[in-house]
Amino acid sequence: MPPKKSPSKRNVKPKLTIVRDFAAPRALVFAAWTQPEHLKQWSAPHGFKIPVSEGELRAGGCWRAVMVMPDGTKLPLGGTYRKVVDNKLLVQTHQWAGPGAGSETVVTVRFADAPDGGTRITFEQTGFDSADSRDGHSGGWNQCFERLEALLAKLQKGQRRVRRK
């Protein structure tokens, strides 16, 4: 009997996984991922803006955003929420719109308590056309997470001020 063939590596699409801890409560981190007023402040790389962020946060609900490059070029993107579990899980499709948009990918974000307090997110994006596409997204997402960290610190500082009054 011939040996079993293993799946061809050519059929495996590149995957991106990022694990990151944030010094903020899980509910606040989840809110930053799901509320447009927060998404507009962090969900683009440094120098980019998100003037449009909207969606219906439920399984089957659609979302869309427009990312604007420093030179003013608009990059529309969007997708569909597949699964939403408050403060625990987001699963959504992600696709750039327009010419040369590439494949639809799937973004999964798991929210958990971090070992030293705060929140650990496990971010996974699957379905890339190439390793170059995955690597470009890795750089972009890591810059987004730097901006998210700064936003969370600002939001918590604001909450502490409100509590003191």
matplotlib code that plots the C-alpha trace (Angstrom):
import matplotlib.pyplot as plt

x = [0.0, 1.5, 2.1, -0.5, 0.2, 0.3, -1.6, 0.4, 2.0, 1.1, -2.5, -1.9, -2.6, -0.4, -1.7, -0.9, -1.1, -0.3, -0.7, -0.6, -1.4, -3.0, -3.1, -6.9, -10.0, -11.4, -14.7, -12.8, -10.6, -13.6, -15.4, -12.4, -12.7, -16.4, -17.4, -16.9, -15.8, -12.9, -12.1, -11.6, -8.8, -6.7, -7.6, -5.1, -1.3, 0.6, -0.1, -3.4, -6.9, -10.3, -13.0, -15.6, -16.3, -19.7, -21.4, -24.0, -22.3, -24.0, -23.5, -24.4, -24.1, -21.9, -19.2, -17.3, -14.6, -12.5, -8.8, -7.1, -3.4, -1.2, -1.3, -5.2, -5.8, -8.9, -8.8, -12.3, -12.7, -15.4, -16.8, -19.3, -19.4, -19.5, -19.5, -19.7, -19.4, -19.2, -15.8, -14.6, -14.6, -15.0, -14.9, -15.3, -14.4, -12.0, -11.7, -10.3, -12.6, -11.7, -9.1, -6.5, -8.4, -7.2, -8.9, -11.3, -9.6, -11.0, -10.0, -10.5, -9.8, -10.0, -10.1, -8.9, -7.5, -3.7, -1.5, -0.3, -3.7, -5.3, -6.4, -4.6, -5.8, -5.0, -5.4, -5.5, -6.0, -6.3, -6.7, -4.0, -3.0, 0.7, 3.3, 4.0, 0.3, 0.5, 3.7, 2.3, -0.7, 1.5, 3.3, 0.0, -1.7, 1.2, 1.1, -2.6, -2.0, 0.5, -2.2, -4.8, -2.5, -2.2, -6.0, -6.7, -4.3, -6.1, -9.6, -8.6, -7.0, -10.3, -12.3, -10.1, -10.6, -14.4, -14.4, -12.4, -14.9]
y = [0.0, 3.4, 5.9, 8.5, 11.8, 14.9, 17.9, 20.1, 23.1, 25.0, 25.0, 26.4, 30.1, 32.3, 33.1, 36.0, 35.6, 38.4, 38.0, 41.2, 42.3, 45.6, 47.3, 47.8, 45.9, 43.4, 45.3, 48.5, 46.7, 45.0, 48.4, 49.8, 47.0, 47.4, 51.1, 53.3, 56.4, 54.3, 52.4, 55.8, 56.6, 53.5, 51.1, 52.4, 52.5, 55.6, 58.6, 57.1, 58.2, 56.4, 59.0, 56.4, 53.4, 51.9, 48.6, 46.4, 44.4, 41.1, 37.8, 38.4, 42.2, 44.1, 46.6, 49.1, 51.7, 54.0, 54.3, 57.5, 57.4, 60.4, 61.5, 61.5, 58.2, 56.6, 52.8, 51.4, 48.1, 46.1, 42.7, 40.7, 39.8, 36.0, 35.7, 38.2, 37.2, 40.3, 40.7, 37.3, 36.9, 38.7, 36.9, 38.9, 38.9, 41.6, 42.7, 45.8, 47.2, 48.5, 47.5, 45.0, 44.4, 40.8, 38.0, 38.2, 37.2, 36.2, 38.1, 36.4, 38.3, 36.5, 38.5, 37.0, 38.1, 38.7, 36.9, 40.2, 41.8, 43.7, 42.0, 39.6, 39.6, 36.8, 38.2, 35.8, 36.7, 33.9, 33.6, 35.8, 35.4, 35.6, 35.8, 39.4, 40.3, 38.7, 40.5, 43.9, 43.3, 42.4, 45.7, 47.6, 45.7, 46.1, 49.9, 49.8, 48.0, 50.7, 53.3, 51.1, 51.0, 54.8, 55.1, 52.7, 54.6, 57.9, 56.4, 55.0, 58.3, 60.0, 57.5, 58.1, 61.9, 61.4, 59.1, 61.7, 64.5]
z = [0.0, -1.0, 1.8, 2.5, 0.8, 3.0, 1.9, -0.6, 1.1, -2.1, -1.0, 2.4, 2.6, 4.8, 8.3, 10.6, 14.4, 16.9, 20.7, 22.6, 26.2, 27.0, 30.4, 30.3, 31.3, 28.8, 28.4, 27.4, 24.9, 23.4, 23.2, 21.4, 18.8, 18.3, 18.7, 15.7, 17.7, 19.1, 15.9, 14.1, 16.5, 16.2, 13.4, 10.8, 10.7, 11.8, 9.5, 8.2, 9.2, 9.4, 8.8, 8.1, 10.4, 10.7, 11.0, 12.6, 15.4, 15.2, 13.4, 9.8, 10.2, 7.8, 8.6, 6.4, 6.8, 4.7, 5.5, 4.1, 3.3, 4.2, 0.5, 0.6, -1.2, 0.0, 0.7, 1.3, 3.1, 4.8, 5.6, 7.6, 11.3, 11.6, 15.4, 18.2, 21.9, 24.1, 25.7, 24.4, 20.6, 17.3, 14.0, 10.8, 7.2, 5.9, 2.3, 0.6, -2.0, -5.5, -8.1, -6.9, -3.7, -3.2, -1.4, 1.5, 4.7, 8.1, 11.2, 14.6, 17.8, 21.1, 24.3, 27.6, 30.9, 30.7, 33.3, 34.8, 34.7, 31.8, 28.6, 26.2, 22.6, 20.3, 16.8, 13.8, 10.1, 7.6, 3.8, 2.5, -1.2, -0.4, 2.3, 1.1, 1.7, 5.2, 6.0, 4.9, 7.1, 10.0, 9.9, 9.6, 12.4, 14.8, 14.2, 14.8, 18.1, 19.2, 18.5, 20.4, 23.4, 23.5, 23.1, 25.9, 28.2, 27.3, 27.9, 31.3, 32.3, 31.4, 33.4, 36.5, 36.2, 36.0, 39.1, 41.1, 40.5]

ax = plt.figure().add_subplot(projection="3d")
ax.plot(x, y, z, "-o")
ax.set_aspect("equal")
plt.show()
